């Protein structure tokens, strides 16, 4: 899949590389939700017997729905889409508003356990490898 950031800066249309995230988010620069973090787990909502309808959604929204059929961390969604995390947060927020995905903190945080430093280190190492 081609992406807005794939263009080299010295190409003829370098300034267009900044237009794509703006159009994906319809000009928004921040998410309507402030509870979305890199480790927030996103999952697609599909009622039993219902097929996943993507009618009227942007291609990026469709990809998020497809990626999140099994729960996935927001950072992984952003990496898979090759989009900035801020843009991904806006798109996920749209889908939450539409009732198409759910967002929850990771289980260790949700049940009140302390932070697992090995998990955080693994996430950091994974992000550095991107």
C-alpha positions, 0 to 999 in steps of 0.5 A, spaced: 500 500 500 502 506 498 503 512 503 503 519 503 510 519 507 513 514 501 515 520 497 522 523 498 522 530 500 526 532 494 521 530 489 517 535 485 510 534 489 514 534 496 509 539 499 503 534 497 506 529 503 503 534 508 496 534 505 494 527 506 494 527 513 490 533 513 485 530 508 484 523 512 482 527 518 478 532 515 482 538 518 482 535 525 489 535 529 487 532 535 482 527 537 476 528 541 478 523 546 483 524 551 483 517 553 487 514 547 494 512 549 499 508 545 497 501 549 490 502 548 487 496 546 482 497 540 477 491 537 472 491 532 465 491 534 461 486 530 454 483 532 453 476 532 450 474 525 452 481 522 457 482 517 462 488 517 459 493 513 464 499 511 459 503 507 461 510 507 467 509 511 474 512 508 479 507 506 483 508 513 477 506 517 476 500 513 483 498 514 482 499 522 476 495 522 480 489 519 486 490 523 482 490 529 478 484 528 482 481 534 484 486 539 490 490 537 494 496 541 493 503 538 501 503 537 500 497 532 495 500 528 498 506 527 505 502 525 501 497 520 497 503 517 504 507 516 500 513 519 502 518 525 499 516 532 496 523 532 492 521 525 490 514 528 487 516 534 483 521 530 481 515 526 480 510 532 476 516 535 471 516 529 470 509 529 468 509 537 463 515 536 460 510 530 460 504 535 464 500 530 470 499 535 471 499 542 477 501 546 480 499 553 486 499 557 491 493 557 488 488 562 494 489 567 492 496 567 484 495 567 485 490 573 489 495 577 495 492 577 502 496 577 505 497 571 509 492 568 516 495 566 518 489 562 512 490 558 513 497 557 520 496 555 518 491 550 513 496 547 519 501 547 524 496 543 518 494 538 517 501 537 524 503 536 525 497 531 520 500 526 
